[in-house]
Every structure is written in C-alpha cells, then in structure tokens.
C-alpha cells in the first residue's frame, strides 16, 4: 500500500471492487466521514492494531450487518505497551490487512501515524477506573488501560461512529471502553462480539504467532480448563476451590498463571457464589514468552 494519504481511493493496483478509502490524516478522515454522515444509516467503527486474523474479520462482518458504513482503524498504540512489552515487535502487516478489509467491503481504513495520534506536546490522558481497576489485567499491566482508554476515546472522537464493535476476547477492555464511552458522553453504542476460536478451542489472537509448535499444542488447555471450571461452578462447587484447582492444572501443563478469576460479568467485581450475579471466568497465563488471555461466561 505504501504511504497513501489521500481521500481519493488508492491507485488501481487491486483487481477487487470497492477499494476502501485510506486516510492517514485527520483532514482526509474528516472529508470521508462527513460524506458518510450525510447519508442515511449508521457508521460502525472496528478499532484494531492490525495483524488482522479471523477474529477481527468476524467483528468487521458483524459491523457490516449493523451499519451502512464500516470504518476500521489500524494503529499500533504505543501508549498501551509498557517499555518491556512487545510494541517494537508487534506484527505489522498493513498490505495483508488492507486486502482482507477490501474483500469484506470496508469503506474506510483509518491508519494515522503516531505523530497524528500523538502530536508533539501531547499531554492528556484518560484514566479509567471502575472495571479498569479490579486487579485483573490492570494488576499485571498497570499502564495498559490508560493507554487503551486514551486512544479509544481519541478514535471515537475522530471517527464519531454510531456503533463500535469490540471482541469479547479482551473482556476487561470491552468493559473499560463501554464505561469510558458512557462516562465521557461519546454517544457511541459499544457492542461486544463473542470470541472466535480455533477448532481446538484456542482463542484467536495476533500474539498466537509467537507460540512455538510445542507451545501451540499445549495452548488449548487454557480454554479447556475454563470450561471445566465453569461446569464445576454450575454444579455448585465453591468458586475459590474451583479457580485454585484450575490454576494448578494450568501450572502443571507448563503455564505460568497471572490470574484465573471468577468475576461479576458486568462490574468485574469478585464473586463468591452464582447468587452474586452473572459470572465471567477470566484467565491470563504465560506459555514460554507468550502471554495468553481468555474468558468465558459461566
Ligand atoms: O484491542 C486492541 O487491538 C487495542 O487495544 C485497541 C482497542 C485497538 C486500542 O489500541
């Protein structure tokens, strides 16, 4: 794709119809979205960091069913990575991403450079609370949701979509973004879409490419253990014992477990019994150098 920065559709290097507009600047984004807003029908936004897989494409397909215009943002957001994390090595696959989005009939790809998102002198940060401070991801990645909330608030402000589609795979993120959009009156309906899984149960993730062959073979244990824990909770077993057993089984399989927790599905507050409300089981664990997260409803 090179460095296209134009409201116009890219040169005819592709044979497929309906090439998405690619915008790299706010001026070009505004020109395209002004036209979309003048039309009847909704605008949907799917926010991504690129390296698109079938899970992202399911979000785009879902967006297509809900809106007349679908915009996909591709931006590897530096502010949500800690210095020791994988920002530099995070997979960047714009050409393949663009081809996949074109095939799905996406209308606009919003791909700002870091200097467009964070110009010199940028000094404002959204600090989410509520579901962002419940000792799950936030305990192990304390910088993370501030970066996510800041960039997603900016993306919502820049694009002004009617709806925004997020994967349930990043369940805490979904709750943080939903809360943030409501609290800041951003007038966007945030919709969660179920996790897409490999046939063996492993949740699709851009980071799965980091797994060695042997780790990939063990990785589906994460989902199997979650399902076993959910079944035991439904059978009336004490939640604390169930999650402790689940974590121990993961450790035996070679995972280093950050957390395996049962939480209220909306607030993410700890629960001790199904009487506390709808339960979501959430897990994060490292397999070798790859950190995997997953969750399921009980
Ligand atoms: O889930 C992601 O890919 C990112 O956290 C998001 C929402 C695009 C913000 O950078």
Boltz pocket constraint, residues with backbone or C-beta under 6 A from the ligand:
constraints:
  - pocket:
      binder: B
      contacts: [[A, 47], [A, 48], [A, 49], [A, 75], [A, 77], [A, 80], [A, 147], [A, 148], [A, 151], [A, 152], [A, 170], [A, 173]]
      max_distance: 6.0
